[in-house]
Amino acid sequence: MDMDRKQLAGMIDHTLLKADAKRSDIIRICEEAREHGFASVCVNSCHAELVAQELSGSGVKTCCVVGFPLGAMDTGAKAYEAKCAVEHGAAEIDMVINVGALKDGDDAAAEADIRAVVQAAKPAIVKVIIETCLLTDEEKVRACRLSERAGAAFVKTSTGFSTGGANVHDVSLMRQTVGDRLGVKASGGIHTPQQAQELIKAGASRIGASNGVALLG
């Protein structure tokens, strides 16, 4: 059975990550998030303080991306960005893994990269973007397992800035891998309420979308 509008809204990270996002655009999505009761507003870290101010008292969390969108930044830089975002009001951090390290089979480096952000972000939770469109199924499973070992709270499908977004297969695989121990966030290319519901049925516990209002139907 599909969930109702209010339940769905409470699972959506209302997202604006475009480079040309203006202050007025950020304020608008915060207003929409307050109105509809979204889980969070997800923005680039330079907007953390503004979003936290706009959402104060609403129950909607401030979420910031880190190492976005490539994940190929120095680990120390990712950790510092996470720390700064939390100091400016972020309660959730969505970080991108070092995709190259994972594909090289260097799981220790990929895990250490995540762990550094998890530690720097405390007490905020960390969602790990594994960028499924660039990975084999075996790599997706490894990415989920090392994210769990590193202390992440969620694994997340996509940045929305690469070659593909969320799909039922990947969400189901990620959910099977992490069980009920971690959340699974589906993001990238989610345009309709039906898509959102299908991804939730496949195991997603959070939806990331720039068109959150449209997903409510």
ABEGO torsion letter per residue (X at the ends): XBBBAAAAAAABBBBBABAABBAAAAAAAAAAAAAAGBABBBBBAAAAAAAAAAABGAGBBBBBBBGOAAGABBAAAAAAAAAAAAAAGBABBBBBBBAAAAAAGBAAAAAAAAAAAAAAAOABBBBBBAGAAABBAAAAAAAAAAAAAAGBABBBABAGABABBBBAAAAAAAAAAAEAABBBBBBEGBABAAAAAAAAAAGBABBBBAAAAAAAX
